[in-house]
Every structure is written in structure tokens, then in C-alpha cells.
Amino acid sequence: MSQDDAKKAALSILSMFDHGIIHLIEGADIDRPYNALTLSQKMHQHFGSFKVFFEAVPGAPPHMYRIGAFLHPFIARDQLPATRRVFEHASIDPPSPRLLAFHAAVAHILHLLGAGAYIERILDQMDRKVVREDGSTPLSHFVTLGLLMGA
């Protein structure tokens, strides 16, 4: 499977969950302000791995979110969950509620399926370039992900 084929497949799967969301995150649109959040480096890593998510607070002012996490309580400590209003500026679009809701849904799905931990293990093994001698290393995943990531 080529990188273009894999990208098309991933976009098709995303489209199944929210028809029409693809145009918000493909091409130059991925760098628009509505697809941006300012987070600390560690929080950005947790957000990117779907361990931290933002959920709109029902009945609250616009752009008020409950920030939740699927992190070990020791890591989240007294910081999460938290409720915050995302920064708004008159000349910059705020983060898209639709994209944040979609991200939260994916985070919940991965958490409930246990897929997040599985994916993290594979990516960690790739980073460490570990190949176990018992044959249990998912080499096909490494090759596929390497192609997707341009490695």
C-alpha cells in the first residue's frame, strides 16, 4: 500500500465518523487557526496521542470546555479534569468545536477499545528499534507505519 493509498484509507475512515470533516484538515486547511490550540509540549503530546480531549460544556458560554484525560491519576494530578474557556481574539478564529468534538470522540473510542495503549506500544517499539527474538515483534506494523510516516 502506497503512502497516498494509506492516507486515502485513513481519510475515508475519518469521513465515516463525520461526513465532510475531511475538508477541515486536509491540504492547507490543516494549518488554519480553527485547527490550532496552544498547549505545553507535554500536553500537546497527550492531546496528539488522544489521551487528553476537550468537550464542550452544555449550557455554558461558547468555547467553554471540560478538559478531560485518559491518563494515570498520578500524571493528571490536580490539573485534570478542568473547565476552561479557550482564548478568543477578535481577528483569529477560535478552535473549531466540531474538530474538538471529533477528537474527543476518537479519544473515547481508542480508550474504550484499548487501542490507544496498543498503538503507543507499537510506536514506542519503533522509536526504540526493538526486535524481539521470540518473533512477537509486529514488523509489518513497523514497515507500514514507516511508510506512512515517511521514515
Secondary structure as GFF3:
##gff-version 3
##sequence-region A 1 151
A	DSSP	alpha_helix	3	17	.	.	.	ID=ss1
A	DSSP	alpha_helix	22	25	.	.	.	ID=ss2
A	DSSP	three_ten_helix	27	31	.	.	.	ID=ss3
A	DSSP	three_ten_helix	33	35	.	.	.	ID=ss4
A	DSSP	alpha_helix	41	48	.	.	.	ID=ss5
A	DSSP	beta_strand	52	56	.	.	.	ID=ss6
A	DSSP	beta_strand	64	69	.	.	.	ID=ss7
A	DSSP	alpha_helix	73	76	.	.	.	ID=ss8
A	DSSP	beta_strand	82	85	.	.	.	ID=ss9
A	DSSP	alpha_helix	97	113	.	.	.	ID=ss10
A	DSSP	alpha_helix	115	128	.	.	.	ID=ss11
A	DSSP	alpha_helix	139	149	.	.	.	ID=ss12
###
